[in-house]
Amino acid sequence: MGDTRKRLFEMMNKVAKMPLDEIDWKGEFSDVSKTCVNIEELKEYLNDRIANRELKPHLRRREPLDKPHIHLSAVPFDDGGEIDIETFITDITKMPNEILGKNEKIKKSEDNNSIGFNVGVPALRGLVYDIENKRFYYVNTCPGAGSCATICYAKRGNYIQYPGPFVNRTRVLNLLLNYPEKFERILAREIEIKLLKNEEKTVNLRWNDSGDFFANKFFEIASRITKTLLESGYNLKSYAYTKMGDLVNIGDSNITMNFSDDANKKEREKVDADVIKGSKIVPPKLFDDLFVKDKRGTYMVNNLGKMMFKDENGLSKLKDRVSDTYGVNIETLLTYDELLETPKGEKNQHNVIIMPKGDGDVSAQREDVKTTFLLFH
């Protein structure tokens, strides 16, 4: 234990400063889809969203999908009531408090033998400030997005309700693009610290809690960090959700890849759905009538936080519907709880149904799961 603490202390005090450099849009980030916006355009967008917030709920316009979500509570103003753009720049380009996070699904995946963390950038679009060239960009952080863009989980709930997630993920994105080497070193150090603090457990690391591998450079960093830590003997399980077909085809023996079926047509055509490990979002019409709800129409849960079927045949009805709709052998269909009780088997052996409430992310971590069916919530 003494050696571990010493090593931990040394790592936390070895953060080296990197030289200031512009974002390499023509080199390592040449594949990033982006739109350059001037300060006045950004101010106009922010003022429009502020004005929209003041309208009555039924008159408010939906946030545009081609622009980043910016939590308005994080926008500073000067004494004259104007947007303080310089302070805003400083705020979004600061070092993130931590690159690693822990969402609710990760928490529900933990047990006595494992702990989990996630890495994410803003969903769909992110706001980046090129520090050297002094320019703002809207960056497409989900270039493979298809139907998921309109129902994106990371554009709802806690992801957007509070300013903290916006600020931290925006800082992570700015660090990655402005200083990729520093990003890699800091993230690797953060992960290693978690591993050292949890030596008796498996650390499950999820990439793309929100956003995606929007740049090959980002995927390379994820692969390199995972490989290095595994070669160092750490008990790390690295996995990812992605809508980038090429990355799924390339594969990485150290990262369990889950291809999201709601990617756009171009990305879906790149992969062989019969072979890859993936996930599908199941629409409510397929299951909504099977569960107990309260007067507001919200799914009710029992004292274990699990959803409740209306009758004893509910589960068999759900499995029948998923089997018939998606052409899956019903004998391979498991609930999340059934999966936890099932020993790990051969690759792509099982298919798992994830309830809208109460279930974790273990099916995405396990290689013996072919498809994770996510009931929409």
C-alpha positions as CSV (number, residue, x, y, z in Angstrom):
1,M,0.0,0.0,0.0
2,G,2.9,2.4,0.7
3,D,4.3,2.0,-2.8
4,T,0.8,2.6,-4.3
5,R,0.4,5.8,-2.4
6,K,3.9,7.0,-3.3
7,R,3.2,6.3,-7.0
8,L,-0.1,8.0,-6.8
9,F,1.4,11.1,-5.2
10,E,4.2,11.2,-7.9
11,M,1.7,11.0,-10.7
12,M,-0.5,13.8,-9.4
13,N,2.5,16.1,-9.3
14,K,3.9,15.3,-12.7
15,V,1.6,17.4,-14.9
16,A,3.9,19.0,-17.4
17,K,3.0,22.2,-19.3
18,M,2.7,21.8,-23.1
19,P,3.6,24.6,-25.5
20,L,0.7,26.7,-26.9
21,D,-0.2,25.6,-30.4
22,E,-3.1,26.1,-32.8
23,I,-5.7,23.4,-33.4
24,D,-4.2,21.2,-36.2
25,W,-7.3,21.4,-38.6
26,K,-5.1,20.4,-41.6
27,G,-3.3,17.5,-39.9
28,E,-4.4,15.4,-37.0
29,F,-7.9,16.9,-36.9
30,S,-8.4,17.2,-40.6
31,D,-11.4,14.8,-40.5
32,V,-13.3,16.9,-38.0
33,S,-16.5,18.4,-39.4
34,K,-16.8,22.0,-38.1
35,T,-18.2,25.4,-38.8
36,C,-16.3,28.6,-38.1
37,V,-18.4,31.3,-36.4
38,N,-17.4,34.8,-35.6
39,I,-18.1,36.4,-32.2
40,E,-21.1,38.4,-33.4
41,E,-22.7,35.2,-34.8
42,L,-22.2,33.5,-31.5
43,K,-23.6,36.4,-29.5
44,E,-26.6,36.5,-31.8
45,Y,-27.2,32.8,-31.2
46,L,-26.9,33.1,-27.5
47,N,-29.2,36.1,-27.3
48,D,-31.7,34.3,-29.4
49,R,-31.7,31.3,-27.0
50,I,-32.0,33.7,-24.1
51,A,-35.0,35.4,-25.7
52,N,-36.5,32.0,-26.4
53,R,-36.2,31.0,-22.8
54,E,-38.3,34.0,-21.8
55,L,-41.3,32.9,-23.9
56,K,-44.2,30.9,-22.6
57,P,-43.4,27.1,-22.8
58,H,-45.8,26.5,-25.7
59,L,-44.2,29.2,-27.8
60,R,-40.6,28.2,-27.3
61,R,-38.6,27.0,-30.3
62,R,-36.7,23.7,-30.0
63,E,-32.9,24.0,-29.8
64,P,-31.4,23.6,-33.3
65,L,-29.6,20.4,-33.9
66,D,-26.8,22.0,-36.0
67,K,-25.7,24.2,-33.1
68,P,-24.2,23.3,-29.7
69,H,-26.3,23.2,-26.6
70,I,-25.0,26.0,-24.4
71,H,-26.4,26.2,-20.9
72,L,-27.5,29.8,-20.5
73,S,-26.7,29.9,-16.8
74,A,-23.0,29.5,-17.9
75,V,-23.1,32.6,-20.1
76,P,-21.5,35.6,-18.2
77,F,-22.6,39.2,-18.6
78,D,-20.8,42.5,-18.1
79,D,-22.0,45.4,-16.0
80,G,-23.9,46.8,-19.0
81,G,-25.9,43.6,-19.5
82,E,-24.0,42.5,-22.6
83,I,-22.5,39.0,-23.0
84,D,-18.9,39.1,-21.6
85,I,-17.3,37.1,-24.4
86,E,-13.8,37.2,-23.0
87,T,-14.9,35.8,-19.6
88,F,-16.9,33.1,-21.5
89,I,-13.7,32.2,-23.5
90,T,-11.8,31.9,-20.3
91,D,-14.5,29.7,-18.7
92,I,-14.8,27.2,-21.5
93,T,-11.0,26.8,-22.1
94,K,-10.1,26.2,-18.5
95,M,-8.9,22.8,-17.4
96,P,-11.8,20.5,-16.7
97,N,-12.2,19.6,-13.0
98,E,-12.0,15.9,-14.2
99,I,-12.3,14.3,-17.6
100,L,-13.8,11.2,-16.1
101,G,-17.4,11.2,-15.0
102,K,-20.0,8.7,-13.7
103,N,-23.5,8.7,-15.2
104,E,-26.5,6.9,-13.7
105,K,-26.2,3.8,-15.9
106,I,-22.6,3.4,-14.9
107,K,-23.5,3.6,-11.2
108,K,-26.1,0.9,-11.7
109,S,-23.5,-1.3,-13.4
110,E,-21.2,-1.4,-10.3
111,D,-21.0,-4.1,-7.8
112,N,-18.7,-5.3,-5.1
113,N,-16.1,-6.4,-7.7
114,S,-16.3,-3.5,-10.2
115,I,-16.5,0.3,-10.5
116,G,-17.1,2.4,-13.5
117,F,-16.3,5.7,-15.1
118,N,-17.1,7.4,-18.4
119,V,-15.5,9.8,-20.9
120,G,-17.7,12.1,-22.9
121,V,-17.8,15.3,-25.0
122,P,-20.8,17.4,-25.8
123,A,-23.5,15.6,-27.8
124,L,-24.1,16.3,-31.5
125,R,-22.4,19.7,-31.5
126,G,-19.8,21.2,-29.3
127,L,-18.4,24.8,-28.9
128,V,-14.7,25.1,-29.4
129,Y,-12.4,28.1,-29.2
130,D,-9.2,27.9,-31.2
131,I,-6.9,29.5,-28.6
132,E,-4.0,30.4,-31.0
133,N,-6.1,31.6,-33.9
134,K,-8.8,33.2,-31.7
135,R,-11.8,31.7,-33.5
136,F,-14.9,29.9,-32.4
137,Y,-16.1,26.7,-34.1
138,Y,-19.2,24.6,-33.9
139,V,-17.8,21.0,-34.0
140,N,-19.8,18.0,-35.1
141,T,-19.1,15.6,-32.2
142,C,-21.5,12.9,-33.6
143,P,-20.8,12.7,-37.4
144,G,-22.4,9.3,-37.6
145,A,-25.7,10.3,-36.0
146,G,-28.9,9.3,-37.7
147,S,-32.4,9.0,-36.1
148,C,-30.8,9.3,-32.7
149,A,-30.2,13.0,-33.2
150,T,-33.9,13.8,-32.4
151,I,-34.1,11.6,-29.3
152,C,-30.5,11.8,-28.0
153,Y,-30.4,10.9,-24.3
154,A,-27.4,13.3,-23.8
155,K,-29.6,16.2,-25.0
156,R,-32.1,15.7,-22.2
157,G,-32.3,15.3,-18.4
158,N,-29.3,15.9,-16.2
159,Y,-27.0,16.4,-19.2
160,I,-28.7,19.8,-19.9
161,Q,-30.6,20.6,-16.8
162,Y,-27.6,21.9,-14.9
163,P,-24.7,24.1,-16.2
164,G,-22.0,21.8,-14.8
165,P,-22.2,19.1,-17.4
166,F,-22.2,21.6,-20.2
167,V,-19.2,23.5,-18.8
168,N,-17.1,20.4,-18.0
169,R,-17.8,18.6,-21.3
170,T,-17.0,21.8,-23.3
171,R,-13.7,22.1,-21.4
172,V,-12.9,18.5,-22.2
173,L,-13.6,19.1,-25.9
174,N,-11.5,22.3,-25.9
175,L,-8.6,20.5,-24.2
176,L,-8.7,17.6,-26.6
177,L,-8.6,19.8,-29.7
178,N,-6.3,22.5,-28.5
179,Y,-3.8,20.3,-26.6
180,P,-4.3,16.6,-27.7
181,E,-1.0,15.5,-26.1
182,K,-1.9,17.1,-22.8
183,F,-5.4,15.7,-23.0
184,E,-4.0,12.2,-23.4
185,R,-1.5,12.5,-20.6
186,I,-4.0,13.9,-18.2
187,L,-6.7,11.4,-19.0
188,A,-4.3,8.5,-18.8
189,R,-3.2,9.8,-15.4
190,E,-6.8,10.2,-14.2
191,I,-7.6,6.6,-15.2
192,E,-4.5,5.2,-13.6
193,I,-5.3,7.0,-10.4
194,K,-8.8,5.4,-10.4
195,L,-7.1,2.0,-11.0
196,L,-4.7,2.5,-8.1
197,K,-7.5,3.5,-5.8
198,N,-9.5,0.5,-6.7
199,E,-6.9,-2.2,-6.9
200,E,-9.3,-4.9,-5.8
201,K,-11.9,-4.2,-8.4
202,T,-12.3,-4.2,-12.2
203,V,-12.5,-0.6,-13.5
204,N,-15.0,-0.4,-16.4
205,L,-14.3,2.6,-18.6
206,R,-17.0,3.7,-21.1
207,W,-16.0,5.9,-24.0
208,N,-18.7,8.2,-25.5
209,D,-21.1,8.5,-22.6
210,S,-22.1,11.5,-24.8
211,G,-20.6,12.4,-28.2
212,D,-18.6,9.9,-30.3
213,F,-15.2,9.3,-31.8
214,F,-15.7,12.4,-34.0
215,A,-12.0,12.3,-35.0
216,N,-9.6,9.4,-35.7
217,K,-7.2,11.1,-33.3
218,F,-9.7,10.7,-30.4
219,F,-10.0,7.0,-31.2
220,E,-6.3,6.6,-31.4
221,I,-5.9,8.2,-27.9
222,A,-8.5,5.9,-26.5
223,S,-6.8,2.9,-27.9
224,R,-3.3,3.9,-26.9
225,I,-4.4,4.7,-23.3
226,T,-6.2,1.4,-22.9
227,K,-3.4,-0.6,-24.4
228,T,-0.7,1.0,-22.2
229,L,-2.7,0.5,-19.0
230,L,-3.5,-3.1,-19.8
231,E,0.2,-3.8,-20.6
232,S,1.0,-2.3,-17.2
233,G,-1.1,-5.1,-15.6
234,Y,-4.1,-3.0,-14.5
235,N,-7.6,-4.6,-14.3
236,L,-9.2,-2.4,-16.8
237,K,-12.2,-3.1,-19.1
238,S,-12.6,-0.5,-21.8
239,Y,-15.7,-0.3,-24.0
240,A,-17.4,2.2,-26.2
241,Y,-20.6,3.1,-28.1
242,T,-20.1,4.5,-31.5
243,K,-21.9,5.2,-34.8
244,M,-18.7,5.2,-36.8
245,G,-18.7,2.2,-39.0
246,D,-15.0,2.3,-40.0
247,L,-13.9,2.2,-36.4
248,V,-16.1,-0.8,-35.7
249,N,-14.6,-2.6,-38.7
250,I,-11.1,-1.7,-37.7
251,G,-11.8,-3.0,-34.3
252,D,-9.6,-2.9,-31.2
253,S,-9.0,-6.1,-29.2
254,N,-8.6,-3.9,-26.1
255,I,-11.9,-1.9,-26.5
256,T,-15.3,-3.6,-26.7
257,M,-17.1,-1.7,-29.5
258,N,-20.9,-1.4,-29.6
259,F,-22.3,-0.1,-32.9
260,S,-25.4,2.0,-32.4
261,D,-28.0,0.9,-35.0
262,D,-29.6,4.4,-35.1
263,A,-26.5,5.7,-37.0
264,N,-27.1,7.3,-40.3
265,K,-27.5,5.2,-43.5
266,K,-23.9,5.8,-44.6
267,E,-22.4,4.4,-41.4
268,R,-24.9,1.5,-41.2
269,E,-23.9,0.4,-44.7
270,K,-20.3,0.1,-43.6
271,V,-20.9,-2.7,-41.1
272,D,-22.2,-6.3,-41.2
273,A,-25.1,-6.2,-38.8
274,D,-25.0,-10.0,-38.5
275,V,-21.5,-10.0,-37.2
276,I,-20.9,-6.9,-35.1
277,K,-21.8,-6.2,-31.5
278,G,-24.4,-3.5,-31.3
279,S,-27.4,-1.8,-29.8
280,K,-30.9,-0.9,-30.9
281,I,-33.4,1.5,-29.5
282,V,-36.8,-0.1,-29.1
283,P,-39.8,2.3,-29.6
284,P,-42.4,2.6,-26.8
285,K,-45.2,1.2,-29.0
286,L,-43.6,-2.2,-28.6
287,F,-43.6,-2.3,-24.8
288,D,-45.4,0.8,-23.3
289,D,-48.7,-1.1,-22.5
290,L,-46.9,-3.8,-20.5
291,F,-45.7,-1.8,-17.5
292,V,-47.3,-0.3,-14.5
293,K,-47.6,3.5,-14.5
294,D,-48.7,6.2,-12.1
295,K,-51.5,8.8,-12.8
296,R,-49.0,11.0,-14.7
297,G,-48.1,8.1,-17.0
298,T,-44.6,7.7,-15.5
299,Y,-43.3,4.1,-15.2
300,M,-43.4,3.0,-11.6
301,V,-40.7,1.0,-9.9
302,N,-40.5,-1.4,-7.0
303,N,-38.3,-1.0,-3.9
304,L,-35.3,-2.2,-5.9
305,G,-35.8,0.5,-8.5
306,K,-37.0,-2.1,-11.1
307,M,-39.9,-1.6,-13.4
308,M,-43.0,-3.7,-12.8
309,F,-45.1,-5.6,-15.4
310,K,-48.9,-5.3,-15.2
311,D,-49.3,-9.1,-15.1
312,E,-47.2,-12.3,-14.8
313,N,-47.1,-12.7,-18.6
314,G,-45.6,-9.3,-19.2
315,L,-42.0,-10.5,-19.6
316,S,-42.9,-13.3,-22.0
317,K,-45.0,-10.8,-24.1
318,L,-42.0,-8.4,-24.2
319,K,-39.6,-11.1,-25.3
320,D,-42.1,-12.3,-28.0
321,R,-42.4,-8.8,-29.4
322,V,-38.7,-8.1,-29.5
323,S,-38.0,-11.6,-31.0
324,D,-40.7,-11.1,-33.7
325,T,-39.8,-7.5,-34.5
326,Y,-36.1,-7.9,-34.8
327,G,-35.8,-11.6,-35.9
328,V,-34.0,-12.6,-32.8
329,N,-34.0,-16.2,-31.5
330,I,-36.2,-15.9,-28.3
331,E,-34.0,-18.4,-26.6
332,T,-31.1,-16.0,-26.7
333,L,-33.1,-13.1,-25.2
334,L,-32.2,-12.2,-21.6
335,T,-33.3,-9.4,-19.3
336,Y,-30.5,-7.4,-17.6
337,D,-31.0,-9.2,-14.3
338,E,-30.9,-12.6,-16.1
339,L,-27.6,-11.6,-17.8
340,L,-26.1,-10.8,-14.4
341,E,-26.9,-14.3,-13.3
342,T,-25.6,-15.9,-16.5
343,P,-21.9,-16.9,-16.7
344,K,-19.9,-15.4,-19.5
345,G,-20.2,-17.4,-22.6
346,E,-19.1,-17.4,-26.2
347,K,-18.9,-14.3,-28.3
348,N,-22.3,-12.9,-29.5
349,Q,-24.1,-15.7,-27.6
350,H,-26.8,-13.6,-25.9
351,N,-29.1,-10.7,-26.7
352,V,-30.2,-8.4,-23.8
353,I,-33.3,-6.2,-23.1
354,I,-32.5,-3.1,-21.1
355,M,-35.5,-1.5,-19.3
356,P,-36.1,2.2,-19.3
357,K,-35.4,2.3,-15.6
358,G,-33.3,0.4,-13.2
359,D,-30.8,-1.4,-15.5
360,G,-27.1,-0.8,-15.9
361,D,-24.6,-1.1,-18.7
362,V,-23.1,-4.5,-18.3
363,S,-24.5,-5.9,-21.6
364,A,-22.4,-3.3,-23.4
365,Q,-19.3,-4.4,-21.5
366,R,-19.6,-8.2,-22.2
367,E,-18.4,-9.7,-25.4
368,D,-20.9,-12.6,-25.2
369,V,-23.7,-10.1,-25.8
370,K,-24.6,-9.6,-29.5
371,T,-27.3,-6.9,-29.3
372,T,-28.4,-4.7,-26.5
373,F,-32.1,-3.7,-27.0
374,L,-32.6,-0.4,-25.2
375,L,-36.2,0.2,-24.4
376,F,-36.7,3.9,-25.2
377,H,-37.2,6.2,-22.3
